[in-house]
Amino acid sequence: MMDGAAVETPIASSVPSRDGPGFFQRHGHLLLLAPGVIWMILFLVIPLAMMVYVSFWTQTTFAIKPDLTLKSWTTFFASETYFGALLRTLRIWLTVLFLTFLFGYPTALYIGQFVRNKTVQTILLVACVIPFWTSFLIRVLAWRPMLGKEGAINILLQGLGIIDQPIEVLLFTELSVIIGMVQIYVVFMVGPIAFMLARIDDSLFEAARDLGASPMTIFRKITFPLSLPGVVVGAIFVSVMVLGEFATASALSGRKVNLLGNIIVTQVGSLKWAFAAVIGVVLTVVMASVITVLLRVVNLRREL
């Protein structure tokens, strides 16, 4: 039996609930992305847009006007000198990329697979990086006394009786530029490949050997495919740096080998901003195309 006290029933409130997620909870991911997006817009998108815009300006002998024209673009593609520099840049890039892989992969394979001691692996990788403790320009100029007509290489070859006359094509030629670039940038191929090779589980090799696979089959089916992300990363590093090179070509070719980077430096020094912007846009498109192709070889986001 209920007593006489009145039982209060809850009354539905007309005030909306404030227990829902707040603004920061609902848009937190956008706030986290904001610094990166702002940085990309300020230091990548806007500079690239300005470079494209300036490439269409009217360039005169002593001045540049913001009157849009295709003259600078026509001059670049119609000139055998400038278009030849583009082809030369691509040729040297492909050669250096191939040679850095040819010398870098065996080195990385030895460090990542045949050296089992982690301390020794670290020491060998540090040894590859030791040249970077000195200035880039010093490392480039150090090749001059090595490759010269009376340089160390010619003296050594003559002393061993291999040659009778000094080899003159070693310095101030396209060959000297390639030699210098390969030595400087091969470490960028060794590091990523060695890292990927060191991650391969040894049980995969043991299982393959138990199934009767030969060393070549193991390399072709297991080692190389699993190290491919490292090859792609190394190729991207080497490609970006070689395509934008100008110092090595100037120092080791005696300004006889002009790459796109050298022409940009010359045009900027002559205050020809429009033409320099044209070459900058062309070089950026080439780099972006190369990176896009390399990234299609392997999905780095998944592999790394």
C-alpha positions in Angstrom: 0.0 0.0 0.0 1.4 3.4 -1.1 1.6 6.2 1.3 0.0 9.6 0.6 3.2 11.3 -0.6 3.0 12.5 -4.1 5.3 10.8 -6.6 7.2 13.3 -8.7 7.5 12.4 -12.4 10.4 13.7 -14.4 9.5 16.6 -16.8 11.1 16.5 -20.2 13.5 19.4 -20.5 13.3 21.7 -23.5 16.9 22.6 -23.2 19.1 20.7 -25.7 21.7 18.4 -24.3 25.3 19.6 -24.2 26.9 16.2 -23.8 27.6 15.8 -27.5 31.1 16.1 -28.9 32.6 19.6 -28.9 34.1 21.5 -31.8 37.7 20.3 -31.0 36.5 16.7 -30.8 34.6 16.8 -34.1 37.3 18.7 -36.0 40.4 17.7 -34.2 41.8 15.9 -37.3 41.5 19.1 -39.3 43.4 21.0 -36.6 46.2 18.5 -36.6 46.5 18.8 -40.4 46.4 22.6 -40.4 50.1 23.2 -39.7 51.3 20.8 -42.4 48.8 22.2 -44.9 49.7 25.8 -44.1 53.4 25.0 -44.5 52.9 23.2 -47.8 50.8 26.1 -49.2 53.3 28.8 -48.0 56.5 27.1 -49.0 55.5 24.8 -51.9 52.3 25.7 -53.6 52.7 29.5 -53.6 56.4 29.4 -54.7 55.6 26.9 -57.5 52.7 29.0 -58.7 54.8 32.1 -58.7 57.5 30.4 -60.7 55.0 29.3 -63.3 53.5 32.8 -63.4 57.0 34.5 -63.8 57.9 32.1 -66.6 55.3 33.8 -68.7 56.6 37.4 -68.1 58.1 39.4 -70.8 61.9 39.4 -70.5 63.9 42.2 -72.1 67.7 42.8 -72.1 67.8 44.8 -68.9 64.3 44.4 -67.4 61.4 42.1 -66.9 57.7 43.1 -67.2 54.6 41.3 -65.9 53.2 41.2 -69.5 52.3 37.5 -70.2 54.0 36.0 -73.2 55.2 32.6 -74.4 58.5 34.0 -75.7 60.7 32.4 -73.0 59.0 29.0 -73.5 59.5 29.2 -77.2 63.1 30.2 -76.8 63.8 27.2 -74.5 62.3 24.5 -76.7 63.4 26.0 -80.0 67.1 26.4 -78.9 69.4 23.5 -79.6 71.6 24.6 -76.7 68.9 24.7 -74.0 66.9 21.7 -75.2 70.2 19.8 -75.6 71.0 20.6 -71.9 67.7 19.0 -71.0 68.6 15.8 -72.9 72.1 15.9 -71.4 70.7 16.2 -67.9 68.4 13.2 -68.5 71.3 11.2 -70.0 73.6 11.9 -67.1 70.8 11.2 -64.6 70.1 7.8 -66.1 73.8 6.9 -66.2 74.4 8.0 -62.6 71.3 6.2 -61.4 72.3 3.0 -63.1 75.9 3.2 -61.7 74.9 4.0 -58.2 72.6 1.0 -58.2 75.3 -1.2 -59.8 77.8 -0.3 -57.1 75.4 0.4 -54.3 73.3 -2.8 -54.3 76.2 -5.3 -53.8 77.6 -3.1 -51.0 74.2 -2.9 -49.3 73.7 -6.7 -49.9 77.0 -7.4 -48.1 76.2 -5.0 -45.2 72.5 -6.1 -44.8 72.8 -9.9 -45.4 76.4 -11.1 -45.0 77.4 -9.1 -41.9 75.4 -10.5 -39.1 76.9 -8.4 -36.2 74.7 -5.3 -35.7 77.7 -3.3 -34.4 79.8 -4.1 -37.5 76.8 -3.2 -39.7 76.6 0.2 -38.0 80.3 0.8 -38.4 80.2 0.0 -42.1 77.2 2.3 -42.7 79.0 5.1 -40.8 82.1 4.5 -42.9 79.9 5.1 -46.0 78.8 8.4 -44.5 82.2 9.6 -43.4 82.8 11.6 -46.6 79.7 13.7 -45.8 81.6 15.0 -42.7 83.4 17.3 -45.1 82.1 20.1 -47.3 80.3 19.1 -50.5 82.5 21.4 -52.6 85.7 20.0 -51.1 84.6 16.5 -52.0 83.9 17.6 -55.5 87.2 19.5 -56.0 89.1 16.6 -54.5 88.6 14.7 -57.7 90.6 17.2 -59.7 94.0 16.0 -58.5 92.8 12.5 -58.9 91.5 12.7 -62.4 93.9 15.2 -63.9 96.4 14.6 -66.7 99.1 14.4 -64.1 96.7 13.2 -61.4 97.0 10.2 -59.1 95.0 7.8 -61.3 97.2 8.5 -64.4 100.4 8.2 -62.3 99.3 4.9 -60.9 98.3 3.4 -64.2 101.6 4.6 -65.8 103.6 3.2 -62.9 101.9 -0.2 -63.3 102.7 -0.1 -67.0 99.0 -0.3 -68.0 99.2 2.9 -70.1 102.0 4.7 -71.8 100.3 8.2 -72.1 98.0 9.9 -69.6 94.3 9.5 -70.1 93.0 13.0 -70.9 89.3 12.2 -70.9 89.2 11.7 -67.1 88.9 15.4 -66.3 86.9 18.3 -67.8 84.6 16.0 -69.6 81.2 14.4 -69.1 82.9 11.3 -67.8 84.5 13.2 -64.9 81.1 14.6 -64.0 79.6 11.1 -63.9 82.5 9.8 -61.8 82.1 12.6 -59.3 78.3 12.2 -59.0 78.5 8.4 -58.6 81.0 8.7 -55.8 79.1 11.4 -54.0 75.6 10.0 -54.3 76.1 6.2 -54.1 75.7 6.3 -50.3 72.1 7.4 -50.8 71.5 4.1 -52.6 73.4 2.0 -50.1 71.5 3.2 -47.0 67.9 2.5 -47.9 68.7 -0.9 -49.6 70.8 -2.0 -46.6 67.9 -1.1 -44.3 65.4 -3.1 -46.2 67.7 -6.1 -46.5 68.4 -6.1 -42.8 64.6 -6.4 -42.2 64.2 -9.6 -44.1 63.4 -12.6 -41.8 66.1 -15.3 -42.0 63.4 -18.0 -41.8 62.5 -17.1 -45.4 65.9 -18.0 -46.6 66.0 -21.2 -44.5 62.6 -22.3 -45.8 63.8 -21.6 -49.4 67.0 -23.6 -48.9 65.0 -26.5 -47.4 62.8 -26.6 -50.5 65.9 -26.9 -52.7 66.1 -23.3 -54.0 69.5 -22.2 -55.4 71.2 -19.0 -54.2 70.2 -17.3 -57.5 66.6 -18.4 -57.1 66.5 -17.1 -53.5 67.9 -13.8 -54.7 65.5 -13.5 -57.6 62.4 -14.6 -55.7 63.0 -13.3 -52.1 65.9 -11.0 -51.7 65.5 -8.6 -54.5 61.7 -8.3 -54.4 61.8 -7.6 -50.6 64.6 -5.0 -51.1 62.8 -3.2 -53.9 61.3 -0.5 -51.6 64.8 0.4 -50.6 65.9 0.5 -54.2 63.0 2.9 -55.0 63.8 5.2 -52.1 67.4 5.3 -53.0 66.5 6.0 -56.7 64.3 8.9 -55.6 67.1 10.4 -53.4 69.7 10.0 -56.2 67.3 11.3 -58.9 66.2 14.4 -57.1 69.8 15.4 -56.3 71.3 14.6 -59.7 68.6 16.3 -61.7 69.1 19.5 -59.7 72.9 19.3 -59.8 75.1 22.2 -61.0 78.2 22.4 -58.7 79.7 19.0 -59.7 79.2 19.8 -63.4 80.9 23.2 -63.1 83.8 22.0 -61.0 84.7 18.8 -62.9 83.9 19.8 -66.4 85.4 23.2 -66.5 82.0 24.6 -67.4 82.0 22.5 -70.6 79.1 20.3 -69.5 76.0 22.4 -68.9 73.0 20.9 -67.1 69.7 22.5 -66.4 70.9 23.5 -63.0 73.9 25.3 -64.5 71.7 27.2 -66.9 69.4 28.3 -64.0 72.3 29.7 -62.1 73.6 31.5 -65.2 70.2 33.0 -66.0 69.6 34.1 -62.4 73.0 35.7 -62.3 72.1 37.6 -65.5 68.8 38.7 -63.9 66.8 36.8 -66.6 64.2 35.7 -64.1 61.6 34.7 -66.7 63.9 32.3 -68.6 65.2 30.9 -65.3 61.6 30.3 -64.2 60.9 28.4 -67.5 63.8 26.0 -66.8 62.8 25.7 -63.2 59.3 24.7 -64.2 60.7 22.2 -66.7 63.0 20.7 -64.1 60.2 20.5 -61.6 58.0 18.6 -64.1 60.8 16.2 -64.9 61.4 15.5 -61.2 57.7 15.1 -60.4 57.4 12.7 -63.4 60.4 10.6 -62.3 59.2 10.4 -58.7 55.6 9.4 -59.9 57.0 6.6 -62.0 59.2 5.3 -59.3 56.4 5.4 -56.7 54.3 3.2 -59.1 56.9 0.5 -59.0 56.2 -0.2 -55.3 53.7 1.0 -52.7 56.1 2.6 -50.2 53.3 3.4 -47.7 52.4 -0.3 -47.5 56.0 -1.6 -47.6 57.6 0.8 -45.1 
